[in-house]
């Protein structure tokens, strides 16, 4: 006669569905495979279609495994062990019973079934028992035959395991793996030791955490799924901070580059990860300048200089900027310093100009007044023998010829000396740079074109009035 073994269940996870219970059986089989270093587990439908088998080839389940205790062997076992507490099996058996699935569990130590049975000493109380038949079976490992389990139940259970998906691993770190993101509909996933813990709709990647913190072990609940983000956030950060692959770093860099558009993944909102993205972008694109909102508000004229020099402006928070340690990262402060020391002009004083050049240059005030600049407010205008190379706005690269003129908030308008060869040439360059000064806009922008249009109107009006 089979011996009854009281499972002594006081709390049942009523929201568990059969696939949750099947997940626990699969997890236990995978753990046994790992700890006993035996063959791959087998998950297969029965030949008569009445249920499903889940089979490992380890040491075989014993009656003691149905108790609810921490399992020291699993705590001290190899990395990747899924179960730790011995509660999953009992919860699974209770769930099977509630849903009319009849498990038959076989190993060399005997055969186990479940049934309601009077509690010892309390004959009027029925509780769930394991009915233990001690007659040994000639077999290796443990076979769970789940009579009544359907294909859909098993498929849903297998979907919770990274092992049974075709997800590719992008990079492995000592804390876990970064997995390829989910394409199209669906959310990215966070696995813990290969078992789904949560889904994240706005994550950049999926992850498999294999190195758990003490806090994570404590926080993991019996349900395994729908684990709160606070449980695994620190480990996802650690995984990304340990990443070195170009695929991961390039994606983080792109997130930084497009963050002003307001569409960014949740990982890049974490300061430590944002820093990784910032430095990764600097490694891949040396034409990026990081500015804070305060930089933009206090120095609007410099923004035009930055863009005219072919840089992409990326806005960062004050804390992001303060965390930057890489020498490859160009901040607004770096740009200002470089602009002051790297541009070498060979300025020409008034008394060094020829009489013809001086006659043209002396028209500066009159030209600027035509378009509305007053004596006191127009930028300074200086002549230089040479100019710094001009940036090609389409490529961001330096072209080989010098610019005819340039404007910056710090230096004012500077015009190359040979533009004084004629009044029309000089006036054209002067008004072009003056339009940058009054509009604060870069070349090929609507604001700059509108300012030039205004200049044309004022110039035409002045010319007609002069007639």
Secondary structure, DSSP 8 states (H G I E B T S, - for coil): --EEEE-------TT--HHHHHHHHHHHHHHHHHHHT----EEEE-TTSSEEEEEE-SS---GGGGS----HHHHTS-TT----SS-HHHHHHHHHHHTT-EEEEEETTEEEEEEEEEETTEEEEEEEEEEEE----S-SSEEEEEET--HHHHHHHHTTBGGGS---EEEE-SSEEEE----SSS-EEEEETTEEEEEETT-SSEEEE-S--HHHHHH--TT-SS--HHHHHHHHHHHHHT---HHHHHHHHHHHHTGGGT---SGGGSHHHHHHHHHHHHHH-SSEEEE-HHHHHH-HHHHHHHHHTT-EEEE--HHHHHH---TT--BHHHHHHHHHHH----EE-GGGS-HHHHHHHTTHHHHHHHTT--TTTS--EEEES---EEE-TTT--EEEEE-SEEEETTTEEEEEGGGGGSHHHHHHHHHHHHHHHHH---TTSHHHHHHHHHHHHHHHHHHHHH-
